[in-house]
């Protein structure tokens, strides 16, 4: 007979974590890569000595979709978000590398997603033409109660199996996609622009996008870090309709 598992109270969040862990990314990387096409080998100083010309070249590359110069950089982010966010995130494969925490090798922490009151809850319309509108106080209350009860039951079952000696990779099967996971995600500016074009909404976008709010929250925080690192590239992205080159 196994001992009863120790009670662990779940924690509930409505936010995401996005931290820039390391980066080798600047507008100069784009210029340095682009100018080898016409000027051959140059020093970084030579490639970036004329600020106005640099701005114009980056805008030209973005406008005419010469994409490869935007690949010569790297950004690594640490992200903590619900599992359902990562399932959408990892649809982005070209130019991305991922390492996510493993439920096979560690006991998963009881941290779960419950939408905040600013999260629109009600979907109206048909696929392709629907919109989300504010939920009522009662709808938010029902959502919170139902999610928290479900999470407690699921995590209790998970802990019960672990206490009985069941392997972590089997016991994790009962856990929901609202459980928080964490991962490192590494990309370049070109792959990030493609992600942002699909996973954020923006008034400058020529092609409307309708992302799930939770992955948009991740995208917004990643974009803020990228804009700080590569302001000319970010400005050109917005000026040209937020279309990845």
C-alpha positions in Angstrom: 0.0 0.0 0.0 1.4 3.4 -1.1 1.4 6.5 1.1 -1.1 9.2 0.1 0.6 11.9 -2.0 1.4 15.2 -0.2 -1.2 17.8 -1.0 0.2 20.6 -3.2 -2.0 23.6 -3.9 -2.0 24.6 -7.6 -1.1 28.1 -8.6 -3.0 30.0 -11.3 -1.7 32.6 -13.7 -3.2 34.7 -16.5 0.1 36.0 -17.9 3.1 34.8 -19.8 6.9 35.2 -19.3 9.2 36.2 -22.1 12.8 36.9 -21.4 15.6 37.7 -23.9 18.3 35.3 -22.7 21.0 36.2 -25.2 21.3 37.9 -28.6 23.7 38.7 -31.4 21.4 40.8 -33.4 21.7 44.4 -34.7 20.8 46.4 -37.8 24.5 46.3 -38.6 24.2 42.5 -39.1 21.7 43.1 -41.9 23.8 45.7 -43.6 27.0 43.7 -43.3 25.4 40.7 -45.0 23.6 42.7 -47.7 26.6 44.7 -48.9 28.7 41.7 -49.7 26.5 41.3 -52.8 27.7 44.5 -54.3 30.8 45.6 -52.4 32.5 42.2 -51.6 34.2 41.8 -48.3 33.9 44.9 -46.1 34.6 45.7 -42.5 31.6 46.2 -40.2 32.6 49.9 -39.9 32.6 50.4 -43.7 29.2 48.7 -44.0 27.5 50.9 -41.5 29.3 54.3 -41.9 26.4 56.1 -43.6 23.3 56.1 -41.3 20.8 57.4 -43.9 22.0 55.1 -46.6 21.8 52.2 -44.1 18.2 53.0 -43.3 17.4 53.2 -47.0 19.1 49.9 -47.7 17.2 48.1 -44.9 13.9 49.5 -46.2 14.7 48.5 -49.7 15.6 44.9 -48.7 12.3 44.7 -46.7 10.2 46.3 -49.4 11.5 44.1 -52.3 11.7 41.0 -50.0 15.4 40.3 -50.2 15.2 38.1 -47.1 18.5 36.4 -46.5 20.4 39.4 -45.0 17.8 39.3 -42.2 19.0 35.8 -41.2 22.5 36.7 -40.0 21.6 37.3 -36.4 20.3 35.3 -33.4 18.0 35.8 -30.5 17.2 33.3 -27.7 14.1 33.7 -25.6 13.0 32.0 -22.4 9.3 31.5 -22.5 6.8 30.3 -19.8 3.3 29.9 -21.1 0.4 27.3 -21.2 1.1 24.1 -23.2 -1.6 25.1 -25.8 0.5 28.2 -26.6 3.6 26.0 -27.4 1.5 23.7 -29.6 0.7 26.7 -31.8 4.2 28.1 -31.4 5.9 25.0 -32.7 4.0 25.2 -36.0 6.8 27.7 -36.8 9.7 25.5 -37.8 11.8 27.3 -40.4 14.5 29.4 -38.7 13.5 28.3 -35.2 15.1 26.0 -32.6 13.3 24.8 -29.4 14.1 23.0 -26.2 11.0 22.5 -23.9 10.9 21.2 -20.4 10.2 17.4 -20.3 7.5 15.7 -18.3 9.5 12.4 -18.8 12.4 13.6 -16.7 11.0 15.9 -14.1 7.9 16.2 -12.0 5.8 19.0 -13.5 4.8 21.9 -11.3 1.1 22.7 -10.7 0.9 26.1 -12.4 -2.2 26.5 -14.6 -3.7 29.1 -16.8 -7.0 30.9 -15.9 -7.9 33.9 -18.2 -7.9 37.3 -16.6 -10.9 39.6 -16.7 -9.4 41.5 -19.7 -9.5 38.3 -21.8 -12.4 38.3 -24.2 -14.4 35.1 -23.7 -17.2 34.9 -26.2 -16.8 34.0 -29.8 -19.4 35.3 -32.3 -19.7 34.6 -36.0 -18.5 31.7 -38.1 -14.9 30.5 -38.8 -13.1 33.0 -40.9 -15.4 35.8 -39.9 -15.8 35.5 -36.1 -14.7 37.9 -33.5 -14.3 37.8 -29.7 -16.3 40.0 -27.4 -16.2 40.7 -23.7 -17.6 38.0 -21.4 -20.0 38.7 -18.6 -19.1 38.6 -14.9 -20.9 35.3 -14.6 -19.1 33.8 -17.6 -15.8 34.8 -16.1 -16.8 33.3 -12.8 -18.0 30.0 -14.4 -14.8 29.8 -16.4 -12.6 30.3 -13.3 -14.5 27.8 -11.2 -14.6 25.1 -13.9 -10.9 25.5 -14.8 -9.6 25.5 -11.2 -11.7 22.5 -10.3 -10.6 20.6 -13.3 -6.9 21.5 -12.7 -7.0 20.4 -9.1 -8.6 17.0 -10.0 -6.1 16.4 -12.8 -3.0 17.3 -10.8 -4.3 15.2 -7.9 -4.6 12.2 -10.2 -1.1 12.9 -11.5 0.4 13.0 -8.0 -1.5 9.9 -7.0 0.0 7.9 -9.8 3.5 9.2 -9.1 3.1 8.2 -5.4 2.1 4.7 -6.6 5.3 4.4 -8.6 3.9 5.1 -12.0 6.4 6.5 -14.5 6.3 10.3 -15.0 5.9 9.8 -18.8 2.7 7.8 -18.1 1.3 9.9 -15.3 1.6 13.1 -17.2 -1.1 11.9 -19.6 -3.9 13.2 -17.3 -2.6 16.8 -17.3 -4.4 19.4 -19.4 -3.0 21.9 -22.0 -3.7 24.7 -19.5 -0.6 23.6 -17.6 2.4 26.0 -17.9 5.5 24.7 -19.6 8.7 26.5 -20.4 11.1 26.5 -23.3 14.0 28.2 -24.9 13.2 29.4 -28.4 16.0 30.7 -30.8 15.3 32.5 -34.0 16.6 35.1 -36.4 14.9 38.3 -37.4 13.4 36.9 -40.6 11.8 33.9 -38.8 10.6 36.2 -36.0 9.0 38.6 -38.6 7.1 35.7 -40.1 5.9 34.7 -36.6 4.8 38.2 -35.8 2.9 38.5 -39.1 0.7 35.6 -38.1 0.6 35.8 -34.3 0.0 39.5 -33.6 -2.6 42.0 -34.7 -1.3 45.4 -35.8 -2.8 48.5 -37.6 0.1 48.5 -40.1 -0.4 44.9 -41.2 -1.6 44.6 -44.8 -2.8 41.1 -44.2 -5.2 40.8 -41.2 -4.3 38.1 -38.6 -6.5 36.7 -35.9 -4.2 35.0 -33.4 -5.3 33.4 -30.1 -4.7 36.1 -27.5 -2.3 34.0 -25.4 0.2 33.5 -28.2 -0.2 37.1 -29.2 0.9 38.0 -25.7 4.1 36.1 -26.2 4.6 37.7 -29.6 4.1 41.2 -28.3 6.8 40.7 -25.7 9.2 39.2 -28.2 8.6 42.0 -30.6 9.4 44.6 -27.9 12.8 43.0 -27.3 13.6 42.7 -31.0 12.6 46.4 -31.7 15.1 47.4 -29.1 17.9 45.4 -30.7 17.1 46.2 -34.4 15.2 49.5 -34.5 15.8 50.1 -38.2 14.7 46.6 -39.2 11.6 46.8 -37.0 10.6 50.2 -38.4 11.0 48.9 -42.0 8.9 45.8 -41.1 6.1 48.1 -40.0 6.5 50.5 -42.9 6.1 47.7 -45.4 3.0 46.1 -44.0 4.5 43.7 -41.5 5.2 41.1 -44.2 8.3 39.0 -43.6 10.8 39.3 -46.5 
